[in-house]
Amino acid sequence: MYLWPGSRRKQAFTEWWKRQCLEDFRTYIALHRAAPGKLFVTNSESIHKVISDEGTLGIPEVIAVVLLVNVDFVKKLVPNLEQMYFLPEADSDMEKIEQLMKEFSYYAGKEKEHEPYENLRLMSMLYELMYLLCRDDLVVRETVFPINNQKNLERLRGIMQYVEVHYTEEITQYEVAKRFYFTKEYFSRFFKKNTGMTFKEYVMHYRLKQAYDPIVYTERSILDIALDCGFADARGLINAFKRVYGDTPYQYRKMHMQKKEHEKIIRDFEKGNFYEYES
């Protein structure tokens, strides 16, 4: 994630980014205050959370640029990725990175028609960004985390992978603790200490992540989405969604549809298709 420099709100996020860092295999949940031009890299399977300032909610200007890179793509570039860790340093080539992220932001949230072969330009930008990050910010994981701590990291990763496979089913903390050879009490402390949230909260957030696209980009019923994503009923999904996003799924979907319609009108006006909107 790259925080847009020159934003009208100097402190776009007041308490920003819960990042997983290990220290004597404690996951250290650090609060990082963002500043214009700041770059954050979240490594694969690192638990994190972005908390925006209440004053920025609803502000249409670009505040930050978030680029999600598929881990399989990264593994093709860095075959030994499991042994490596991205750790941005002050001497990173921020001028080039800033320019690349600005160019990426042009495509963010826009359902625009690309020019012929424009996807090649996007891929070249991504390759250049990955080159800069690998050249300046890629370190051997063992230099960051002691080897004995990584064993516990593997256990945590196994738990998360289990959730990824079984989130559509009923998952109880007791069953998962037993499967990974924890007592129920120790599992609860272990998971909360190393992720900053309870196991129940983690499962809820993962299910919400899976429900987000069907809610926003389809017209499927909330009940169907809820059941497909592991919620017991529509009410469970509605309450969880509102707690995290501030609106019910219906309200959020409506706002997204209005935004799409607004963007379509703007695109049509840019193309000179005024007649469609004449009274």
C-alpha positions in Angstrom: 0.0 0.0 0.0 1.3 3.5 -1.0 -0.1 6.6 0.7 -0.8 9.3 -1.8 1.6 12.3 -1.4 0.1 15.8 -1.3 -3.2 14.6 0.0 -5.4 17.4 1.3 -5.5 15.4 4.5 -1.9 15.2 5.8 -2.9 12.5 8.2 -5.1 10.4 6.0 -5.1 7.5 8.5 -4.6 8.1 12.2 -4.1 4.6 13.3 -3.0 2.6 10.4 -1.9 -0.9 9.6 -1.8 -3.7 12.0 1.2 -5.7 10.7 2.3 -9.1 11.7 5.9 -9.1 13.1 7.4 -11.9 15.0 9.6 -11.5 18.0 10.3 -14.6 20.1 7.4 -15.8 18.2 5.0 -13.3 19.5 3.1 -11.7 16.6 3.8 -8.1 17.4 0.8 -6.0 16.4 2.3 -2.6 15.5 0.3 0.5 14.9 1.9 2.6 12.1 1.0 6.2 11.4 0.9 6.8 7.7 2.4 9.9 6.1 2.2 11.1 2.4 4.6 9.1 0.2 4.9 6.2 2.7 5.1 2.7 1.3 3.9 -0.4 3.2 4.5 -4.0 2.0 2.4 -6.7 3.5 4.0 -10.2 3.1 1.9 -13.2 2.1 -0.2 -14.6 4.9 0.6 -11.7 7.2 -2.5 -10.6 9.2 -3.1 -6.9 8.9 -5.9 -4.3 9.2 -6.3 -0.7 7.9 -8.1 1.7 10.1 -9.0 5.0 8.4 -9.6 8.3 10.1 -13.3 9.0 10.5 -12.8 12.3 8.8 -11.8 10.7 5.6 -14.8 8.4 5.2 -16.8 9.4 2.2 -14.1 11.6 0.7 -13.9 10.8 -3.0 -10.2 11.9 -3.5 -7.6 9.2 -3.7 -6.1 8.7 -0.3 -4.0 5.6 -0.8 -3.2 3.1 -3.6 -3.5 -0.5 -2.7 -2.0 -3.1 -5.1 -2.8 -6.8 -4.5 -0.3 -9.1 -6.2 -1.2 -12.8 -6.5 1.3 -14.9 -4.4 1.6 -17.5 -7.2 2.8 -14.7 -9.5 5.4 -13.6 -7.0 6.6 -17.2 -6.5 7.4 -17.5 -10.2 9.6 -14.5 -9.8 11.0 -15.5 -6.4 11.1 -19.4 -6.3 12.3 -19.5 -2.7 9.7 -17.0 -1.5 9.0 -19.1 1.6 12.6 -18.3 2.8 12.4 -14.6 1.9 10.7 -11.6 3.4 9.9 -8.1 2.0 11.2 -5.4 4.4 11.1 -1.9 2.9 14.0 0.2 3.8 14.5 4.0 3.8 16.9 3.7 0.8 14.3 2.1 -1.5 13.9 3.9 -4.8 10.8 5.8 -3.7 10.8 8.2 -6.6 10.3 5.4 -9.1 7.9 3.5 -6.9 5.9 6.7 -6.4 5.6 7.1 -10.1 4.5 3.5 -10.7 1.9 3.6 -8.0 0.5 6.9 -9.4 0.2 5.2 -12.8 -1.5 2.2 -11.3 -4.0 4.5 -9.6 -5.2 5.6 -13.0 -6.8 2.1 -13.4 -8.2 1.8 -9.9 -11.9 1.4 -9.6 -12.5 2.2 -13.3 -14.4 -0.1 -15.6 -12.8 1.5 -18.6 -12.0 0.0 -22.0 -8.3 -0.6 -22.3 -6.4 0.4 -25.4 -5.1 -2.5 -27.5 -2.2 -4.3 -25.7 -2.5 -1.9 -22.8 -2.3 -5.0 -20.6 1.3 -5.4 -21.7 2.0 -1.9 -20.2 0.4 -2.9 -17.0 2.4 -6.0 -16.8 5.6 -4.1 -17.5 4.8 -1.7 -14.7 4.2 -4.6 -12.3 7.5 -6.3 -13.3 9.3 -3.0 -12.7 7.8 -2.6 -9.3 8.6 -6.2 -8.3 12.2 -5.7 -9.6 12.6 -2.6 -7.3 11.1 -4.4 -4.3 13.2 -7.5 -4.8 16.4 -5.5 -5.4 16.1 -3.2 -2.4 13.7 -4.8 0.1 13.9 -8.6 -0.1 15.8 -10.2 2.8 16.3 -13.8 4.1 13.5 -14.6 6.5 15.9 -16.1 9.0 17.6 -12.7 9.4 14.2 -11.3 10.5 12.7 -14.2 12.4 14.6 -16.8 14.5 14.3 -20.4 13.1 12.5 -21.8 16.2 9.9 -19.1 15.9 9.1 -20.2 12.4 7.8 -23.5 13.6 5.0 -21.7 15.4 4.4 -19.6 12.3 3.9 -22.9 10.4 1.3 -24.0 12.9 -0.5 -20.6 12.6 -0.4 -20.9 8.8 -1.8 -24.4 9.0 -4.8 -23.1 11.0 -5.4 -20.3 8.5 -5.2 -22.7 5.6 -7.8 -25.0 7.4 -10.1 -22.0 7.6 -9.6 -21.3 3.9 -10.8 -24.8 3.0 -13.6 -25.2 5.6 -15.0 -21.7 6.0 -18.3 -22.7 4.3 -18.8 -25.3 7.1 -19.4 -24.9 10.8 -16.1 -24.3 12.4 -15.7 -24.5 16.2 -12.7 -23.4 18.1 -12.6 -26.7 20.0 -12.4 -28.8 16.9 -9.7 -26.7 15.4 -7.7 -26.7 18.6 -7.9 -30.5 18.8 -6.9 -30.9 15.2 -3.7 -28.9 15.7 -2.9 -30.4 19.1 -3.8 -27.5 21.3 -5.9 -27.4 24.5 -8.9 -25.2 24.0 -7.6 -22.7 26.5 -4.1 -22.5 25.1 -5.4 -22.3 21.6 -7.5 -19.3 22.5 -4.5 -17.4 24.0 -2.1 -18.5 21.2 -4.3 -17.3 18.4 -5.2 -14.0 20.1 -1.6 -13.3 21.0 -0.3 -14.0 17.5 -3.0 -12.4 15.4 -4.5 -9.6 17.5 -8.0 -11.1 17.2 -9.9 -14.1 18.5 -10.3 -17.2 16.3 -14.0 -16.4 16.0 -13.3 -12.9 14.8 -10.8 -14.3 12.2 -13.3 -16.7 10.8 -15.9 -14.0 10.6 -13.5 -11.7 8.7 -12.5 -14.4 6.3 -16.1 -15.2 5.6 -16.8 -11.5 5.0 -13.9 -11.4 2.6 -15.5 -14.2 0.6 -18.9 -12.6 0.7 -17.8 -9.1 -0.4 -17.6 -9.6 -4.2 -21.0 -11.4 -4.5 -22.6 -8.7 -2.4 -21.1 -5.8 -4.4 -20.9 -7.2 -7.9 -23.9 -9.5 -8.2 -27.6 -9.3 -7.5 -27.8 -12.6 -5.6 -29.9 -12.7 -2.4 -28.1 -12.0 0.8 -29.4 -15.2 2.2 -27.8 -17.3 -0.6 -24.5 -15.4 -0.2 -24.6 -15.9 3.6 -25.2 -19.7 3.4 -22.5 -20.1 0.7 -19.9 -18.3 2.9 -20.5 -20.2 6.1 -23.0 -17.9 7.9 -25.9 -19.6 9.6 -28.4 -17.1 8.2 -28.8 -13.7 6.4 -28.9 -11.9 9.8 -25.5 -13.2 10.7 -24.0 -11.8 7.5 -25.9 -8.5 7.7 -24.8 -7.9 11.3 -21.1 -8.8 10.6 -21.0 -6.7 7.4 -22.4 -3.7 9.1 -20.0 -4.0 12.0 -17.0 -4.0 9.6 -18.2 -1.7 6.8 -20.6 0.5 8.5 -23.6 -0.2 6.3 -25.8 -3.2 5.6 -25.1 -5.3 2.5 -28.1 -3.8 0.8 -27.0 -0.3 1.5 -23.5 -1.0 0.4 -24.6 -2.6 -2.8 -26.9 0.3 -3.6 -24.1 2.8 -3.1 -21.8 0.8 -5.3 -24.5 0.6 -8.1 -24.9 4.4 -7.9 -21.2 4.9 -8.1 -21.1 2.6 -11.2 -23.9 4.6 -12.8 -22.2 7.9 -12.1 -18.9 6.6 -13.6 -20.8 5.4 -16.7 -22.4 8.8 -17.2 -18.9 10.4 -16.9 -17.5 8.0 -19.4 -20.3 8.6 -21.8 -19.9 12.3 -21.6 -16.2 12.0 -22.2 -17.0 10.0 -25.3 -19.5 12.7 -26.4 -22.6 10.5 -25.9 -24.7 13.3 -24.5 -27.9 12.3 -26.2 -28.5 9.5 -23.8 -29.0 11.9 -20.9 -31.0 14.7 -22.6 -34.5 15.2 -21.2 
